[in-house]
Amino acid sequence: MNEKIEKALECFKKKDWSGAIDLFTSVLEVDIDNAEVYNNLGLCYTNIGQDDKAEKNYLKSIELNPKIPQCYINLSDLYYKQKRLGEGINILTYAIEMLPDDIIFRHYLARFYMEDAKLDLAIDELVYILEKQPDNYDAYYDLAKVYFEFGNYDSAIENFENVLEYKQDNELIYYYLAEAYQANDEIDKAISNFLKSIATNNKFPLPYKKVAILFMARGDYQDALEYLDDYMNFDILPEEKDNVKKLIDNIKKKMDA
């Protein structure tokens, strides 16, 4: 039996999903209560896009042994992909009951709440995580995004700044932080962070237009033109290019006036 499981796992590693399915299924004909095999079989079906069979096997695995963390993660990933948010929330709530010390389920649950627009519940879970793991920068990031959605820009800024303590020189974090400062009417700090985003990754197009518009709003037309010209060099949609060209023409008219 162990030899057959090892062969199935070898097929799994080689992404021979059909071979793995045949071998795992033959194992279950003899060892009908093997929760790990049901979970592995679920993963095989997930990888070939047979989600119904995957779900059935994950649920069977959890029924046989509700203490296997990976089963809940695999099943919740499937539910998230399918936008079955209520079922995902239910299975993760059950996972927390069964494995209360495993913080990852609370983070998954927070993301389901975020997707389901239950932002207050997401905050509760993320705050709980940070009480237990104060260096969890992923939780700070998600909390910042939730606060931004709530319009609590001070808290969003605080949490994005916390992320930068652990993830320095990340263009996305600088970009989102700049957006939070902009929403909070702290324009100089917004510009600074858009520029940091560009300096970190000059192939990232989004901050170029954003910072150009802020420069234009405060009358720094030459700087605005510089970043809009750079933005035009990216592979952007034709309609967007037309809009930016109009913006550039308007700035030039203001400079000539």
ROVEXMI-145347 format. One line per field, with one value per atom (N, C-alpha, C): y, z, x; chain; atom name; residue in one letter; residue number from 1. Coordinates in steps of 0.1 Angstrom, whole numbers, plus 5000, padded with zeros to 4 digits. Each point is the difference from the previous one (the first is absolute). Layout:
! ROVEXMI-145347
c2 = (Y|...);
c3 = (Z|...);
c1 = (X|...);
unit = (A|...);
site = (CA|...);
code = (A|...);
pos = (NUM|...);
//
This chain:
! ROVEXMI-145347
c2 = (4988|5012|5013|5000|5011|5002|4989|5001|5007|4996|5006|5015|5004|5014|5008|4994|5006|5002|4990|5001|5011|5001|5010|5014|5001|5013|5004|4990|5002|5006|4994|5005|5014|5003|5013|5010|4997|5009|5003|4990|5001|5006|5003|5006|4990|4987|4990|4998|5009|5000|4987|4995|4989|4987|4999|4989|5000|5013|5001|4997|5004|4998|4984|4993|4986|4993|5004|4994|5003|5013|5004|4993|4999|4993|4986|4993|4986|4998|5010|5000|5000|5009|5002|4988|4991|4988|4991|5001|4992|5008|5011|5009|5011|4997|5009|5012|5000|5011|5009|5000|5007|5015|5008|5014|5007|4997|5007|4996|4988|4996|5007|5002|5007|5015|5005|5014|5001|4990|5000|4997|4992|4997|5013|5008|5013|5009|5001|5008|4996|4987|4995|5005|4999|5004|5015|5007|5015|5004|4992|5004|4996|4992|4997|5007|5008|5009|4993|4988|4993|5004|5012|5006|4992|4995|4993|4988|4992|4989|5004|5011|5005|5003|5008|5004|4987|4991|4987|4994|4999|4993|5009|5013|5008|4999|5000|4999|4986|4990|4986|5000|5006|5001|5007|5011|5007|4992|4993|4992|4989|4994|4989|5005|5012|5006|5015|5006|5015|5007|4993|5006|5002|4998|5002|5014|5009|5014|5002|4992|5002|4998|4991|4997|5013|5007|5012|5011|5001|5010|4996|4988|4996|5002|4997|5001|5015|5008|5014|5007|4996|5005|4997|4988|4997|5008|5002|5009|5014|5005|5014|5002|4990|5001|5000|4992|5000|5011|5008|5011|4995|4988|4994|5005|5013|5006|4995|4998|4995|4986|4991|4987|5001|5009|5001|5005|5010|5006|4989|4991|4989|4990|4996|4990|5005|5013|5006|5002|5004|5001|4987|4989|4986|4997|5004|4997|5007|5012|5007|4993|4994|4993|4987|4994|4987|5003|5011|5003|5014|5004|5014|5007|4992|5006|5003|4996|5002|5013|5010|5014|5001|4992|5001|5000|4992|5000|5013|5007|5014|5009|4999|5008|4997|4987|4996|5006|4998|5005|5015|5007|5015|5003|4993|5003|4996|4990|4997|5011|5005|5011|5013|5002|5012|4998|4988|4998|5001|4996|5001|5013|5010|5014|5000|4991|5000|5005|5013|5006|5000|5003|5000|4987|4989|4986|4997|5005|4999|5007|5012|5007|4992|4995|4992|4989|4992|4989|5005|5010|5005|5006|5007|5005|4989|4990|4988|4994|4998|4995|5008|5013|5009|5000|4997|4999|4988|4989|4988|5000|5007|5000|5015|5008|5014|5003|4990|5002|4994|4997|4995|5011|5002|5011|4998|4988|4997|5005|4998|5005|5015|5006|5015|5005|4993|5004|4999|4988|4999|5009|5003|5010|5014|5003|5013|5001|4990|5000|5001|4993|5001|5014|5006|5014|5010|4997|5009|4999|4988|4999|5006|5000|5007|5015|5005|5014|5005|4991|5003|5001|5011|5001|5001|5006|5001|4985|4992|4986|4992|5003|4994|5003|5013|5005|4993|5000|4993|4986|4993|4985|4998|5008|4999|5004|5010|5003|4988|4993|4988|4989|4999|4990|5003|5013|5004|4997|4998|4996|4986|4992|4986|4998|5008|4998|5013|5004|5012|4999|5012|5000|4991|5002|4993|5010|5000|5010|5001|4988|5000|5007|4997|5006|5015|5005|5014|5006|4993|5005|5001|4989|5001|5010|5001|5010|5014|5002|5013|5003|4990|5002|5004|4993|5004|5014|5004|5014|5010|4996|5009|5001|4989|5000|5008|5001|5007|5014|5005|5014|5003|4990|5003|4998|5010|4999|4999|5007|4999|4985|4994|4987|4990|5003|4992|5000|5012|5001|4992|5002|4994|4985|4994|4985|4995|5008|4996|5000|5010|5000|4989|4996|4988|4987|5000|4988|4999|5011|5001|4996|5006|4997|4986|4993|4986|4991|5004|4992|5009|5004|5010|4994|4987|4993|4999|5005|5000|5013|4999|5012|5008|4994|5007|5014|5000|5013|5011|4998|5010|5010|4995|5009|5006|4993|5005|5012|4998|5011|5012|4997|5011|5009|4993|5008|5008|4995|5008|5012|4998|5011|5010|4996|5009|5008|4994|5006|5012|4998|5011|5009|4999|5009|4997|4987|4996|4994|5008|4994|4993|5005|4993|4986|4998|4987|4991|5006|4992|4995|5009|4995|4989|5001|4990|4986|4999|4987|4995|5009|4996|4995|5006|4995|4986|4998|4987|4990|5004|4991|4996|5009|4997|4989|4998|4990|4985|4999|4987|4995|4987|4994|5002|5011|5003|5000|4999|4999|5012|4999|5011|5012|4996|5010|5008|4993|5006|5010|4995|5009|5013|4998|5012|5010|4995|5008|5007|4993|5006|5010|4998|5010|5013|4999|5012|5007|4992|5006|5007|4995|5006|5013|5000|5012|5011|4996|5010|5006|4992|5005|5010|4997|5008|5014|4999|5013|5008|4994|5008|5006|4992|5006|5011|5000|5011|5012|4998|5011|5011);
c3 = (5000|5000|5000|5009|5000|4987|4993|4987|4990|5000|4991|5002|5013|5004|4995|5002|4995|4985|4992|4986|4996|5008|4997|5002|5011|5003|4989|4995|4989|4988|4996|4989|5003|5012|5004|4998|5004|4999|4985|4992|4985|4993|5007|4995|4990|5003|4993|5008|4998|5008|4998|4988|4997|5007|4999|5007|5015|5006|5014|5004|4993|5003|5000|4990|5000|5012|5003|5012|5013|5002|5013|5001|4989|5000|5004|4995|5003|5015|5005|5015|5008|4996|5008|4999|4990|4999|5012|5005|5011|5013|5000|5012|4999|5002|4997|5009|5011|5010|5000|4989|5000|4996|5010|4997|4992|5001|4993|4985|4997|4986|4993|5008|4995|4996|5009|4998|4987|4999|4988|4987|5001|4989|4996|5010|4998|4992|5004|4993|4985|4998|4986|4992|5005|4993|4998|5010|4998|4989|4998|4990|4986|4999|4986|4998|5010|4998|5003|5007|5004|5015|5001|5013|5009|4993|5008|5007|4993|5006|5010|4997|5010|5013|4999|5012|5008|4993|5006|5008|4995|5007|5011|4999|5011|5012|4997|5011|5006|4992|5006|5009|4996|5008|5013|5000|5012|5009|4994|5008|5008|4993|5006|5010|4997|5010|4999|5009|5000|5005|5002|5005|4990|4987|4990|4994|5003|4996|4985|4992|4985|4993|5006|4994|5000|5011|5001|4990|4999|4991|4985|4997|4986|4997|5009|4997|5000|5009|5000|4987|4995|4988|4988|5000|4990|5001|5012|5002|4996|5003|4997|4985|4993|4986|4993|5006|4995|5005|5009|5006|5009|5005|5010|5014|5002|5012|5013|5000|5012|5004|4990|5004|5004|4994|5005|5014|5003|5014|5010|4996|5009|5002|4990|5002|5008|4998|5007|5015|5002|5014|5007|4993|5006|5002|4991|5001|5013|5002|5012|5013|5000|5011|5002|4990|5001|5003|4994|5001|5004|5013|5004|5000|5001|5001|4986|4990|4986|4995|5000|4997|4985|4991|4986|4996|5008|4996|5003|5010|5002|4989|4994|4989|4988|4997|4989|5002|5012|5004|4998|5004|4998|4985|4991|4986|4994|5005|4996|5004|5012|5005|4991|4997|4991|4986|4995|4987|5001|5012|5002|5005|5000|5005|5014|5008|5015|5007|4997|5004|5015|5008|5014|5006|4994|5004|4996|4988|4996|5009|5004|5010|5013|5005|5012|4999|4989|4998|4999|4992|4998|5012|5008|5013|5009|5001|5008|4995|4987|4995|5005|4999|5003|5015|5008|5014|5003|4992|5002|4993|4988|4991|4996|5009|4997|4988|4995|4988|4987|5000|4989|4990|4990|4991|4990|4997|4992|5006|5013|5008|5000|5002|4999|4986|4990|4986|4998|5004|4999|5008|5012|5009|4994|4994|4993|4989|4992|4989|5005|5011|5006|5005|5007|5005|4989|4989|4988|4995|4999|4995|5009|5013|5009|5000|4993|5000|5012|5008|5012|4995|4994|4993|5010|5011|5010|5004|5003|5004|4988|4988|4988|4999|5001|4999|5011|5012|5011|4997|4995|4997|4988|4989|4989|5004|5009|5006|5008|5007|5007|4991|4988|4990|4996|4998|4994|5010|5013|5009|4997|4994|4997|4985|4991|4986|4994|5002|4994|4985|4994|4985|4993|5003|4993|4993|4987|4992|5002|5003|5002|5013|5010|5014|4999|4994|4998|4992|4990|4992|5008|5008|5008|5011|5006|5010|4994|4988|4994|4997|4996|4998|5013|5011|5013|5004|4998|5003|4991|4988|4991|5005|5003|5005|5013|5008|5012|4999|4987|4997|5005|5000|5003|4987|4992|4986|4999|5008|4999|5003|5010|5004|4989|4994|4989|4988|4997|4989|5003|5012|5005|4998|5004|4999|4986|4992|4986|4993|5004|4995|5005|5012|5006|4993|4996|4993|4986|4994|4987|5001|5010|5003|5003|5006|5004|4988|4991|4988|4989|4991|4990|4988|5001|4990|5004|5012|5006|4995|4991|4994|5009|5009|5007|5006|5008|5007|4991|4987|4991|4998|4996|4997|5013|5011|5012|5005|5000|5005|4990|4987|4990|5003|5003|5003|5012|5010|5013|4997|4992|4996|4992|4991|4992|5009|5010|5009|5008|5003|5008|4991|4987|4991|4995|5004|4996|4986|4990|4987|4993|5002|4994|5005|5013|5007|4995|4999|4995|4986|4991|4986|5000|5008|5001|5003|5010|5004|4991|4994|4990|4987|4996|4989|5003|5012|5004|4999|5005|5001|4986|4990|4986|4994|5006|4994|5004|5010|5004|4990|5000|4992|5006|4997|5006|4988|5004|4990|4991|4988|4991|5005|5006|5006|5011|5008|5011|4994|4989|4994|4995|4994|4995|5011|5011|5012|5005|5001|5005|4990|4987|4991|5001|5003|5002|5013|5010|5013|4997|4993|4997|4992|4990|4993|5009|5009|5009|5009|5004|5009|4992|4987|4992|4997|4999|4998|5012|5012|5012|5001|4996|5001|4990|4989|4990|5003|5009|5003|5007);
c1 = (5008|4992|5009|5010|5009|5007|5003|5007|4991|4987|4990|4999|4999|4999|5012|5012|5013|4999|4995|4999|4990|4989|4990|5006|5008|5007|5010|5007|5009|4993|4988|4992|4996|4996|4996|5011|5012|5011|5003|4998|5002|4988|4990|4987|4993|5002|4993|4987|4991|4988|4991|4999|4993|5006|5013|5006|4999|5001|4999|4985|4991|4986|4997|5005|4998|5006|5012|5007|4994|4996|4994|4986|4993|4987|5001|5011|5002|5004|5006|5004|4987|4991|4987|4991|5002|4992|5004|5012|5004|5000|5005|5001|4990|4987|4989|4999|5008|4999|5012|5008|5013|4997|5000|4996|5011|5012|5011|4999|4996|4998|4989|4989|4988|5004|5008|5005|5009|5009|5009|4992|4989|4992|4992|4996|4993|5009|5013|5010|5002|5000|5001|4988|4988|4988|5000|5005|5001|5009|5011|5010|4995|4990|4995|4986|4997|4988|4987|5000|4988|4996|4995|4998|4990|4990|4990|5006|5008|5006|5011|5006|5010|4993|4989|4993|4995|4995|4995|5011|5012|5011|5006|5000|5004|4991|4987|4990|5001|5003|5001|5012|5011|5012|4998|4993|4996|4991|4991|4991|5008|5009|5008|5010|5006|5010|4999|4993|4998|5013|5011|5012|5011|4996|5011|4998|5009|4999|4999|5007|5001|4987|4991|4987|4992|5000|4992|5005|5013|5006|4997|5001|4997|4985|4991|4986|4996|5006|4997|5005|5012|5005|4990|4995|4990|4988|4995|4988|5002|5013|5003|5000|5006|5001|4986|4991|4986|4991|5005|4993|4988|5002|4991|5003|4998|5006|4993|4987|4994|5005|5002|5005|5014|5008|5013|5001|4992|4999|4996|4991|4995|5011|5007|5011|5012|5003|5011|4996|4988|4995|5001|4996|5002|5014|5009|5014|5006|4995|5005|4995|4988|4995|5009|5004|5007|5015|5006|5014|5002|4996|4999|5014|5011|5013|5006|4993|5006|4995|5008|4997|4996|5006|4997|4986|4992|4985|4993|5005|4994|5004|5012|5003|4992|4999|4991|4986|4995|4986|4999|5010|5000|4999|5007|5000|4986|4994|4986|4991|5001|4992|5002|5013|5003|4993|5001|4993|4985|4995|4985|4995|5009|4997|4996|5005|4997|5013|5002|5013|5002|4990|5001|5005|4994|5004|5015|5004|5013|5010|4997|5008|5002|4989|5001|5010|4999|5009|5015|5002|5014|5006|4992|5005|5004|4991|5004|5013|5002|5012|5012|4999|5012|5002|4990|5002|5009|4998|5008|5013|5000|5012|5002|5006|5002|5010|5006|5009|4994|4987|4994|4996|5010|4998|4988|4997|4988|4987|5000|4988|4999|5012|5000|4995|5005|4996|4985|4994|4986|4992|5005|4993|5000|5012|5001|4989|4999|4990|4986|4997|4987|4997|5009|4998|4999|5007|4999|4986|4994|4987|4990|5003|4991|5001|5010|5003|5007|5006|5008|5015|5003|5013|5012|4998|5010|5005|4990|5003|5006|4995|5006|5014|5003|5014|5009|4995|5008|5003|4991|5002|5009|4998|5010|5014|5001|5014|5005|4991|5005|5005|4993|5005|5014|5003|5013|5011|4997|5010|5005|4992|5004|5002|4994|5001|5004|5013|5005|5002|5000|5002|4990|4987|4990|4991|5000|4993|4985|4994|4986|4996|5008|4997|5002|5011|5001|4989|4995|4989|4987|4997|4988|5001|5012|5002|4998|5005|4998|4985|4992|4986|4993|5004|4995|5003|5012|5004|4992|4998|4993|4985|4994|4987|4998|5012|5000|5004|5001|5004|5014|5009|5014|5008|4999|5004|5015|5008|5015|5004|4994|5004|4995|4988|4995|5010|5005|5010|5012|5005|5012|5000|4988|4999|4997|4993|4999|5014|5008|5014|5009|4997|5007|4996|4988|4995|5007|5001|5007|5015|5006|5014|5003|4990|5002|4998|4991|4998|4995|5009|4997|4992|4998|4991|4986|4997|4986|4993|4990|4994|4991|4993|4989|5004|5011|5003|5004|5004|5004|4989|4988|4989|4995|4999|4995|5009|5013|5008|5000|4999|4999|4987|4989|4988|5002|5006|5003|5009|5010|5009|4992|4992|4992|4990|4994|4991|5007|5012|5007|5008|4999|5006|5014|5005|5013|4999|4998|4996|5012|5012|5011|5002|4998|5001|4989|4988|4988|5003|5005|5003|5010|5010|5011|4994|4992|4995|4989|4992|4990|5007|5011|5008|5005|5005|5005|4989|4988|4988|4996|5001|4997|5008|5012|5009|4996|4991|4995|4990|4998|4990|4986|4994|4987|4989|4988|4989|4999|4997|4999|4991|4988|4991|5007|5008|5008|5010|5007|5010|4994|4988|4993|4997|4995|4997|5012|5011|5013|5005|4999|5004|4992|4987|4992|5004|5004|5004|5013|5009|5013|4998|4991|4997|4994|4991|4995|5011|5009|5011|5009|5002|5009|4993|4986|4993|5001|4999|5001|5014|5010|5014|5002|4993|5002|4991|4990|4991|5007);
unit = (A|A|A|A|A|A|A|A|A|A|A|A|A|A|A|A|A|A|A|A|A|A|A|A|A|A|A|A|A|A|A|A|A|A|A|A|A|A|A|A|A|A|A|A|A|A|A|A|A|A|A|A|A|A|A|A|A|A|A|A|A|A|A|A|A|A|A|A|A|A|A|A|A|A|A|A|A|A|A|A|A|A|A|A|A|A|A|A|A|A|A|A|A|A|A|A|A|A|A|A|A|A|A|A|A|A|A|A|A|A|A|A|A|A|A|A|A|A|A|A|A|A|A|A|A|A|A|A|A|A|A|A|A|A|A|A|A|A|A|A|A|A|A|A|A|A|A|A|A|A|A|A|A|A|A|A|A|A|A|A|A|A|A|A|A|A|A|A|A|A|A|A|A|A|A|A|A|A|A|A|A|A|A|A|A|A|A|A|A|A|A|A|A|A|A|A|A|A|A|A|A|A|A|A|A|A|A|A|A|A|A|A|A|A|A|A|A|A|A|A|A|A|A|A|A|A|A|A|A|A|A|A|A|A|A|A|A|A|A|A|A|A|A|A|A|A|A|A|A|A|A|A|A|A|A|A|A|A|A|A|A|A|A|A|A|A|A|A|A|A|A|A|A|A|A|A|A|A|A|A|A|A|A|A|A|A|A|A|A|A|A|A|A|A|A|A|A|A|A|A|A|A|A|A|A|A|A|A|A|A|A|A|A|A|A|A|A|A|A|A|A|A|A|A|A|A|A|A|A|A|A|A|A|A|A|A|A|A|A|A|A|A|A|A|A|A|A|A|A|A|A|A|A|A|A|A|A|A|A|A|A|A|A|A|A|A|A|A|A|A|A|A|A|A|A|A|A|A|A|A|A|A|A|A|A|A|A|A|A|A|A|A|A|A|A|A|A|A|A|A|A|A|A|A|A|A|A|A|A|A|A|A|A|A|A|A|A|A|A|A|A|A|A|A|A|A|A|A|A|A|A|A|A|A|A|A|A|A|A|A|A|A|A|A|A|A|A|A|A|A|A|A|A|A|A|A|A|A|A|A|A|A|A|A|A|A|A|A|A|A|A|A|A|A|A|A|A|A|A|A|A|A|A|A|A|A|A|A|A|A|A|A|A|A|A|A|A|A|A|A|A|A|A|A|A|A|A|A|A|A|A|A|A|A|A|A|A|A|A|A|A|A|A|A|A|A|A|A|A|A|A|A|A|A|A|A|A|A|A|A|A|A|A|A|A|A|A|A|A|A|A|A|A|A|A|A|A|A|A|A|A|A|A|A|A|A|A|A|A|A|A|A|A|A|A|A|A|A|A|A|A|A|A|A|A|A|A|A|A|A|A|A|A|A|A|A|A|A|A|A|A|A|A|A|A|A|A|A|A|A|A|A|A|A|A|A|A|A|A|A|A|A|A|A|A|A|A|A|A|A|A|A|A|A|A|A|A|A|A|A|A|A|A|A|A|A|A|A|A|A|A|A|A|A|A|A|A|A|A|A|A|A|A|A|A|A|A|A|A|A|A|A|A|A|A|A|A|A|A|A|A|A|A|A|A|A|A|A|A|A|A|A|A|A|A|A|A|A|A|A|A|A|A|A|A|A|A|A|A|A|A|A|A|A|A|A|A|A|A|A|A|A|A|A|A|A|A|A|A|A|A|A|A|A|A|A|A|A|A|A|A|A|A|A|A|A|A|A|A|A|A|A|A|A|A|A|A|A|A|A|A|A|A|A|A|A|A|A|A|A|A);
site = (N|CA|C|N|CA|C|N|CA|C|N|CA|C|N|CA|C|N|CA|C|N|CA|C|N|CA|C|N|CA|C|N|CA|C|N|CA|C|N|CA|C|N|CA|C|N|CA|C|N|CA|C|N|CA|C|N|CA|C|N|CA|C|N|CA|C|N|CA|C|N|CA|C|N|CA|C|N|CA|C|N|CA|C|N|CA|C|N|CA|C|N|CA|C|N|CA|C|N|CA|C|N|CA|C|N|CA|C|N|CA|C|N|CA|C|N|CA|C|N|CA|C|N|CA|C|N|CA|C|N|CA|C|N|CA|C|N|CA|C|N|CA|C|N|CA|C|N|CA|C|N|CA|C|N|CA|C|N|CA|C|N|CA|C|N|CA|C|N|CA|C|N|CA|C|N|CA|C|N|CA|C|N|CA|C|N|CA|C|N|CA|C|N|CA|C|N|CA|C|N|CA|C|N|CA|C|N|CA|C|N|CA|C|N|CA|C|N|CA|C|N|CA|C|N|CA|C|N|CA|C|N|CA|C|N|CA|C|N|CA|C|N|CA|C|N|CA|C|N|CA|C|N|CA|C|N|CA|C|N|CA|C|N|CA|C|N|CA|C|N|CA|C|N|CA|C|N|CA|C|N|CA|C|N|CA|C|N|CA|C|N|CA|C|N|CA|C|N|CA|C|N|CA|C|N|CA|C|N|CA|C|N|CA|C|N|CA|C|N|CA|C|N|CA|C|N|CA|C|N|CA|C|N|CA|C|N|CA|C|N|CA|C|N|CA|C|N|CA|C|N|CA|C|N|CA|C|N|CA|C|N|CA|C|N|CA|C|N|CA|C|N|CA|C|N|CA|C|N|CA|C|N|CA|C|N|CA|C|N|CA|C|N|CA|C|N|CA|C|N|CA|C|N|CA|C|N|CA|C|N|CA|C|N|CA|C|N|CA|C|N|CA|C|N|CA|C|N|CA|C|N|CA|C|N|CA|C|N|CA|C|N|CA|C|N|CA|C|N|CA|C|N|CA|C|N|CA|C|N|CA|C|N|CA|C|N|CA|C|N|CA|C|N|CA|C|N|CA|C|N|CA|C|N|CA|C|N|CA|C|N|CA|C|N|CA|C|N|CA|C|N|CA|C|N|CA|C|N|CA|C|N|CA|C|N|CA|C|N|CA|C|N|CA|C|N|CA|C|N|CA|C|N|CA|C|N|CA|C|N|CA|C|N|CA|C|N|CA|C|N|CA|C|N|CA|C|N|CA|C|N|CA|C|N|CA|C|N|CA|C|N|CA|C|N|CA|C|N|CA|C|N|CA|C|N|CA|C|N|CA|C|N|CA|C|N|CA|C|N|CA|C|N|CA|C|N|CA|C|N|CA|C|N|CA|C|N|CA|C|N|CA|C|N|CA|C|N|CA|C|N|CA|C|N|CA|C|N|CA|C|N|CA|C|N|CA|C|N|CA|C|N|CA|C|N|CA|C|N|CA|C|N|CA|C|N|CA|C|N|CA|C|N|CA|C|N|CA|C|N|CA|C|N|CA|C|N|CA|C|N|CA|C|N|CA|C|N|CA|C|N|CA|C|N|CA|C|N|CA|C|N|CA|C|N|CA|C|N|CA|C|N|CA|C|N|CA|C|N|CA|C|N|CA|C|N|CA|C|N|CA|C|N|CA|C|N|CA|C|N|CA|C|N|CA|C|N|CA|C|N|CA|C|N|CA|C|N|CA|C|N|CA|C|N|CA|C|N|CA|C|N|CA|C|N|CA|C|N|CA|C|N|CA|C|N|CA|C|N|CA|C|N|CA|C|N|CA|C|N|CA|C|N|CA|C|N|CA|C|N|CA|C|N|CA|C|N|CA|C|N|CA|C|N|CA|C|N|CA|C|N|CA|C|N|CA|C|N|CA|C|N|CA|C|N|CA|C|N|CA|C|N|CA|C|N|CA|C|N|CA|C|N|CA|C|N|CA|C|N|CA|C|N|CA|C|N|CA|C|N|CA|C|N|CA|C|N|CA|C);
code = (M|M|M|N|N|N|E|E|E|K|K|K|I|I|I|E|E|E|K|K|K|A|A|A|L|L|L|E|E|E|C|C|C|F|F|F|K|K|K|K|K|K|K|K|K|D|D|D|W|W|W|S|S|S|G|G|G|A|A|A|I|I|I|D|D|D|L|L|L|F|F|F|T|T|T|S|S|S|V|V|V|L|L|L|E|E|E|V|V|V|D|D|D|I|I|I|D|D|D|N|N|N|A|A|A|E|E|E|V|V|V|Y|Y|Y|N|N|N|N|N|N|L|L|L|G|G|G|L|L|L|C|C|C|Y|Y|Y|T|T|T|N|N|N|I|I|I|G|G|G|Q|Q|Q|D|D|D|D|D|D|K|K|K|A|A|A|E|E|E|K|K|K|N|N|N|Y|Y|Y|L|L|L|K|K|K|S|S|S|I|I|I|E|E|E|L|L|L|N|N|N|P|P|P|K|K|K|I|I|I|P|P|P|Q|Q|Q|C|C|C|Y|Y|Y|I|I|I|N|N|N|L|L|L|S|S|S|D|D|D|L|L|L|Y|Y|Y|Y|Y|Y|K|K|K|Q|Q|Q|K|K|K|R|R|R|L|L|L|G|G|G|E|E|E|G|G|G|I|I|I|N|N|N|I|I|I|L|L|L|T|T|T|Y|Y|Y|A|A|A|I|I|I|E|E|E|M|M|M|L|L|L|P|P|P|D|D|D|D|D|D|I|I|I|I|I|I|F|F|F|R|R|R|H|H|H|Y|Y|Y|L|L|L|A|A|A|R|R|R|F|F|F|Y|Y|Y|M|M|M|E|E|E|D|D|D|A|A|A|K|K|K|L|L|L|D|D|D|L|L|L|A|A|A|I|I|I|D|D|D|E|E|E|L|L|L|V|V|V|Y|Y|Y|I|I|I|L|L|L|E|E|E|K|K|K|Q|Q|Q|P|P|P|D|D|D|N|N|N|Y|Y|Y|D|D|D|A|A|A|Y|Y|Y|Y|Y|Y|D|D|D|L|L|L|A|A|A|K|K|K|V|V|V|Y|Y|Y|F|F|F|E|E|E|F|F|F|G|G|G|N|N|N|Y|Y|Y|D|D|D|S|S|S|A|A|A|I|I|I|E|E|E|N|N|N|F|F|F|E|E|E|N|N|N|V|V|V|L|L|L|E|E|E|Y|Y|Y|K|K|K|Q|Q|Q|D|D|D|N|N|N|E|E|E|L|L|L|I|I|I|Y|Y|Y|Y|Y|Y|Y|Y|Y|L|L|L|A|A|A|E|E|E|A|A|A|Y|Y|Y|Q|Q|Q|A|A|A|N|N|N|D|D|D|E|E|E|I|I|I|D|D|D|K|K|K|A|A|A|I|I|I|S|S|S|N|N|N|F|F|F|L|L|L|K|K|K|S|S|S|I|I|I|A|A|A|T|T|T|N|N|N|N|N|N|K|K|K|F|F|F|P|P|P|L|L|L|P|P|P|Y|Y|Y|K|K|K|K|K|K|V|V|V|A|A|A|I|I|I|L|L|L|F|F|F|M|M|M|A|A|A|R|R|R|G|G|G|D|D|D|Y|Y|Y|Q|Q|Q|D|D|D|A|A|A|L|L|L|E|E|E|Y|Y|Y|L|L|L|D|D|D|D|D|D|Y|Y|Y|M|M|M|N|N|N|F|F|F|D|D|D|I|I|I|L|L|L|P|P|P|E|E|E|E|E|E|K|K|K|D|D|D|N|N|N|V|V|V|K|K|K|K|K|K|L|L|L|I|I|I|D|D|D|N|N|N|I|I|I|K|K|K|K|K|K|K|K|K|M|M|M|D|D|D|A|A|A);
pos = (1|1|1|2|2|2|3|3|3|4|4|4|5|5|5|6|6|6|7|7|7|8|8|8|9|9|9|10|10|10|11|11|11|12|12|12|13|13|13|14|14|14|15|15|15|16|16|16|17|17|17|18|18|18|19|19|19|20|20|20|21|21|21|22|22|22|23|23|23|24|24|24|25|25|25|26|26|26|27|27|27|28|28|28|29|29|29|30|30|30|31|31|31|32|32|32|33|33|33|34|34|34|35|35|35|36|36|36|37|37|37|38|38|38|39|39|39|40|40|40|41|41|41|42|42|42|43|43|43|44|44|44|45|45|45|46|46|46|47|47|47|48|48|48|49|49|49|50|50|50|51|51|51|52|52|52|53|53|53|54|54|54|55|55|55|56|56|56|57|57|57|58|58|58|59|59|59|60|60|60|61|61|61|62|62|62|63|63|63|64|64|64|65|65|65|66|66|66|67|67|67|68|68|68|69|69|69|70|70|70|71|71|71|72|72|72|73|73|73|74|74|74|75|75|75|76|76|76|77|77|77|78|78|78|79|79|79|80|80|80|81|81|81|82|82|82|83|83|83|84|84|84|85|85|85|86|86|86|87|87|87|88|88|88|89|89|89|90|90|90|91|91|91|92|92|92|93|93|93|94|94|94|95|95|95|96|96|96|97|97|97|98|98|98|99|99|99|100|100|100|101|101|101|102|102|102|103|103|103|104|104|104|105|105|105|106|106|106|107|107|107|108|108|108|109|109|109|110|110|110|111|111|111|112|112|112|113|113|113|114|114|114|115|115|115|116|116|116|117|117|117|118|118|118|119|119|119|120|120|120|121|121|121|122|122|122|123|123|123|124|124|124|125|125|125|126|126|126|127|127|127|128|128|128|129|129|129|130|130|130|131|131|131|132|132|132|133|133|133|134|134|134|135|135|135|136|136|136|137|137|137|138|138|138|139|139|139|140|140|140|141|141|141|142|142|142|143|143|143|144|144|144|145|145|145|146|146|146|147|147|147|148|148|148|149|149|149|150|150|150|151|151|151|152|152|152|153|153|153|154|154|154|155|155|155|156|156|156|157|157|157|158|158|158|159|159|159|160|160|160|161|161|161|162|162|162|163|163|163|164|164|164|165|165|165|166|166|166|167|167|167|168|168|168|169|169|169|170|170|170|171|171|171|172|172|172|173|173|173|174|174|174|175|175|175|176|176|176|177|177|177|178|178|178|179|179|179|180|180|180|181|181|181|182|182|182|183|183|183|184|184|184|185|185|185|186|186|186|187|187|187|188|188|188|189|189|189|190|190|190|191|191|191|192|192|192|193|193|193|194|194|194|195|195|195|196|196|196|197|197|197|198|198|198|199|199|199|200|200|200|201|201|201|202|202|202|203|203|203|204|204|204|205|205|205|206|206|206|207|207|207|208|208|208|209|209|209|210|210|210|211|211|211|212|212|212|213|213|213|214|214|214|215|215|215|216|216|216|217|217|217|218|218|218|219|219|219|220|220|220|221|221|221|222|222|222|223|223|223|224|224|224|225|225|225|226|226|226|227|227|227|228|228|228|229|229|229|230|230|230|231|231|231|232|232|232|233|233|233|234|234|234|235|235|235|236|236|236|237|237|237|238|238|238|239|239|239|240|240|240|241|241|241|242|242|242|243|243|243|244|244|244|245|245|245|246|246|246|247|247|247|248|248|248|249|249|249|250|250|250|251|251|251|252|252|252|253|253|253|254|254|254|255|255|255|256|256|256|257|257|257);
//
